Amino acid sequence: TAIVHPGEFYLAMRTASDLFVDAGKPLEPEVFAVDPKGNRVGGVSVKLELLRRTWDVARKATNGGETHTVVQAVDKVVESCTVNTTTAAKPGSCKLTPAESGYHIVHATAVDSRKNPIGASEPAYVFGSSGSAGFGDSDRLSLELVPDKTSYEVGQTARVLVKSPFTSAEALVTIERAGILSQRRVQLKGPMPTIEVPITDAHRPNAFVSVLLLRGRTKPVPTNAKDPDVGAPAFRMGYASLLVNPEKRRLKIAISPSKTEAKPGENIDVDIKITDHAGKPARSEVTFYAVDEGVLSLIGYKTPDPIAVFGAERPLRVASIEMRESLARVFRPYGDLGVDKGLDGGDGGGGMSVRRDFRSSATFVPKIITVDSGRAHRSFRL
């Protein structure tokens, strides 16, 4: 196999730190040109455009009085500028200001010496103006939810954009995972409705926000049975995962042995101190063991990271069914939550030694509870 690059370089672009931005606030996209080896390429003229995307939605009649949704995306250039890339640390940049709310795309284009077109783009959701926005629709009855961040800390509030195809609808908002953590009913209006979800400890390591939109009848029932009923009651449903940063649960362990060198048969005292992410003492449950380093080196043992196991994203275990349509869901399988405990070690070598006890583990204590100061003490014999 061989990798075929689309051009002599790639465009690397970064717009704003936040996915949600305010209307009238300038975006300052930063762009580099990078060759396939990762080296920066200077002197490339890059055109930056701010596009505002809207959707034309129509209902097309089919046989038997049914309808089919037809959607056409329409892009309009709001602003544009041209920058030149450099090989220095400072990227090429300019200001692009969105004037209206809605879905925007920052698009960067360039051409290499072989006339190959190169491009890159990033989305931005603009809020704050009274401009008409709205999103497309489909016959799938699904609803897209967009969180404002990829992960959250406990105490923060998640802001979730609901890409509603309706100008006004009643929404059932639930927070779910292995069960329903909370539920509420809200009225969503306007082209860019959002909901807010305060993040708590109950949402660790992740939770799912579900929005079920219900819209009542908007037009009378057609008198002719063959005419499509475009004003019939409708619903849409969607999910989004809210991840909670697990690093705040990581504990720091300090071990202070009474000796750094000892002979077989000698006793060693060990002081243990546990602190949280802020450096404060933490009452904890500790597993304590002392193992022959030679045995561990034979099996290539690495200390397992509990955060990767207990902080792993969990699947959704709640199924929702709407009376007018069954919403099937494919559950993600459980992740690999096991930890490789290592393989059996080989026999020791020969030679004279004062050691007679060849157990690989000098001690193993599965459970030690520290005091409120985060400290514990343990003694063992080599």
Helices and strands as residue ranges (DSSP letters): E 10-14, E 20-22, E 30-34, E 45-61, G 63-65, E 67-84, E 92-93, E 102-111, E 117-127, E 145-147, E 157-162, E 168-176, E 180-189, E 194-198, G 201-203, E 206-215, E 234-243, G 246-249, E 252-257, E 267-275, E 285-291, H 293-299, H 306-310, E 361-369, E 375-381
